[in-house]
Amino acid sequence: MAREEGGRLLALLVDRVGGLDRAQDCLQEAYARAPSAWARAGVPDDPTAWVYTVARNAGIDAVRREASSARRLAAQARILDAGVAAVPGPGEHADEGDPRIVEHAEVGDERLRLMLLCCHPALARDAQVALTLRLAGGLTTAEIAAAYLVPEATVAQRIVRAKRKIRAARIPLTIPADLTERSVALATVLGMVFNEGYLAHTAAAGTLTRAELADQAIRLTATAADALPMEPELGGLLALELFHRSREAARTDADGVLVRLAEQDRSRWDRTLVSRGFAALSLALAQRRLGPWQVQALIAAEHTRGRTDWARIVRHYDLLRSMTPGPVVELNRAVAVSEADGPEAGLAVVDGITGLEDYHLFHAARGHLLARTSRASEAAAAWRRAAALTHNPSEAAFVAARVADAEAYEGPPRP
């Protein structure tokens, strides 16, 4: 429950008790009380509501204690200044109208609202994303690190620094009327949550996807796109997520092993999701402010057609790398080049990429292209390196099969 509902509960509590640290403390207190309370009285019909109520009450009590203390101090100051006044009695409580008890603003989904709160422009972009993924997205520090391709300690430090800055700078956890400046960070967060759901780093055996996380990201992205209709990148991201999610039924075989995109049975793709993806993409493109999420959606859209136009996809990747250059974009472009111009051309691009030595898909792409160019020994080595770096069970089974194929083609080891 803590993983699935924690972000939503935290969002509700931040509003109710007026602070991120206090909300986290109250939520942890409620989780700590639950085992003994439920052992005595039984598990409640709605455990989530129970946790929220206990945490909320703890937070309100803390606010009231602070308010009462503050009034006493103020009264004592007046006594010192004026020599008169009565000190409030110990039974006095804060009013329900205490301004620090913040009620809900009309912004929509609670977890989306928490994401917007965490995407404060005073925080560095990496800190915004890490903090939001941890608090609202429900991802562990290890999962965020895997998504970022950075050490887990680095992500933990980003989260700690972000929370420290919120406290030190007294950054208000309120949502501004103009949300456009936070939309870029928000799209990044939602995209990373979807990616972790679409290709989960932690999943059960034979499982490629954490469906509930991928669907949650789609729901949040749709909510964000509706709430911010003048931000076309959110619409582009929504289209991309829908196109990818439409392939779910065809992404694994009967044994739960990954099936490559080129080998998928496209008749099993969800055409309703594809249609929704084109609708979202059309609305985004109509604003004529093209961004990287929209370009990625255009690439995904190409695969939904009867015949994939790889040359067009290469051109889309050329545009994408002009917007967001980086080694992962180069790797994806190299795969498209290999389909458009042959494996040798793609391999030449892959071999020029640096910075992805610990990225399993880099070595998988090399292994695939090396095998296509009949360089069996090199292909086997690349697939073995990919196997050592692959964590998703479904993907690992696919890579293991490629290692076996490459080693069989390579022949017995030399004496």
Secondary structure, DSSP 8 states (H G I E B T S, - for coil): -HHHHHHHHHHHHHHHHT-HHHHHHHHHHHHHHHHHHHHHH---S-HHHHHHHHHHHHHHHHHHHHHHHHHHHHHHHHHHHHS------TT----TT-TTS----S-S-HHHHHHHHH--TTS-HHHHHHHHHHHTS---HHHHHHHHTS-HHHHHHHHHHHHHHHHHTT------S--HHHHHHHHHHHHHHHHHHHT-SS--TT----HHHHHHHHHHHHHHHHH-TT-HHHHHHHHHHHHHHTTGGGSB-TTS-B--GGGS-GGGS-HHHHHHHHHHHHHHHTT----HHHHHHHHHHHTTSSS--HHHHHHHHHHHHHHS--HHHHHHHHHHHHHHH-HHHHHHHHTT--S-TT-HHHHHHHHHHHHHTT-HHHHHHHHHHHHHH--SHHHHHHHHHHHHHHHHHH-S---
